[in-house]
Amino acid sequence: MIQSVKRIVLVAALLTLAACASYRVKEQRTTQGPLAEDLWMNNVIMANGREPNFDERRHWNNQIDLKISQYLHRNQDSANSVDVSTFRFIRQVSVGQTDEQVLILLGPPIAKTTDEAEIEKLARKYWPSIKGNATEAWEYPAGWRLYFKGSRVVDITQYFVP
């Protein structure tokens, strides 16, 4: 009887430990931000309570391909840049991209700010590195924050609590 109680307590302790280990805050500073498809998929799931079907995925892929092609046709310097594959094929926001590229990939942000105090709150522990380099911050789902100087992405952070 005591042995089975000990086993139950041990199993409960291990399950609690495993639950605590999986509940980790994700905080990072990176040069590569969110993938367009991940944020789009998240928006579809939140809106519809399900993953997008084949036709919805095909339609989204066609639409984003068209927007990217039109942008690159209008902006030959971007079409010939070293990072064009990140934008065109991987469809990922990265440092150095323009605000127009970000809008094509991710759509409008949840929130925008040019207030330095608000940018500092968003940057959290990375503020000393970002301070003086960013004049605007855009916030996206899953804790993604994009920092701009003028029209270019200069920094990317993520603070996500599951």
Beta strands, then each sheet from edge to edge (+ up, - down):
strand 1: 26-30
strand 2: 32-35
strand 3: 92-94
strand 4: 111-113
strand 5: 136-140
strand 6: 144-149
strand 7: 152-160
sheet 1: 1+ 7- 6+ 5- 4+
sheet 2: 2+ 3-
end
